[in-house]
Amino acid sequence: LASKAFPGCEFRIAKEGMVKAPGTTIELNQTLCNVGGMVSRKAQFVPSLSQPLAAGFTCHRTRVTDPAYKQGASGALLDRVLS
């Protein structure tokens, strides 16, 4: 979604020394998106993210609101940590 919402923005590793992406959805070199001087959630980020969603953006993952959704192992681990 970020690559569609912020075309032309640089993606890179979020933290020096980071060796693994947090999950399997993105690559390590996609953990930070430099959006430049954008600072306003309401005026800049929301419109940028809303455009690809309104244009029919779909994700490869099942929505959590879908009756067929099955939580993966990483979600179950997070639930245990948070409880």
KASULGI-V610176 format. One record per residue. N is the residue number from 1. RES is the residue in one small letter. SS is DSSP state (H for helix, E for strand, - for the rest). PHI is phi as a letter, one per 40 degrees, with the letter a starting at -180 (999 if undefined). D_FIRST is the distance of its C-alpha to the first C-alpha in whole Angstrom. Layout:
# KASULGI-V610176
<<N,RES,SS,PHI,D_FIRST> <N,RES,SS,PHI,D_FIRST>>
This chain:
# KASULGI-V610176
<<1,l,-,999,0> <2,a,H,c,4> <3,s,H,c,5> <4,k,H,c,5> <5,a,H,c,6> <6,f,-,b,8> <7,p,-,c,10> <8,g,-,g,13> <9,c,-,c,12> <10,e,E,c,14> <11,f,E,b,13> <12,r,E,a,15> <13,i,-,c,17> <14,a,-,c,17> <15,k,-,a,21> <16,e,-,d,24> <17,g,-,g,25> <18,m,-,c,22> <19,v,-,b,23> <20,k,-,a,20> <21,a,-,c,17> <22,p,-,c,17> <23,g,-,h,16> <24,t,-,b,15> <25,t,-,c,11> <26,i,-,b,11> <27,e,-,c,14> <28,l,H,d,16> <29,n,H,c,15> <30,q,H,b,12> <31,t,-,c,13> <32,l,E,b,13> <33,c,E,b,11> <34,n,E,c,14> <35,v,-,c,13> <36,g,-,g,17> <37,g,-,c,19> <38,m,-,c,17> <39,v,-,b,18> <40,s,-,b,18> <41,r,H,c,16> <42,k,H,c,17> <43,a,H,c,18> <44,q,H,b,15> <45,f,H,c,12> <46,v,H,d,12> <47,p,H,c,13> <48,s,H,c,10> <49,l,H,c,7> <50,s,H,c,10> <51,q,H,d,10> <52,p,H,c,7> <53,l,H,c,8> <54,a,H,c,12> <55,a,-,c,12> <56,g,-,g,11> <57,f,-,d,8> <58,t,-,b,9> <59,c,-,b,8> <60,h,-,c,11> <61,r,-,c,12> <62,t,-,c,15> <63,r,-,c,14> <64,v,-,c,17> <65,t,-,c,18> <66,d,-,c,19> <67,p,-,d,23> <68,a,-,c,22> <69,y,-,c,20> <70,k,-,b,22> <71,q,-,c,21> <72,g,-,c,21> <73,a,H,c,23> <74,s,H,c,21> <75,g,H,c,20> <76,a,H,c,24> <77,l,H,c,25> <78,l,H,c,23> <79,d,H,d,25> <80,r,H,c,28> <81,v,H,c,27> <82,l,H,c,26> <83,s,-,c,29>>
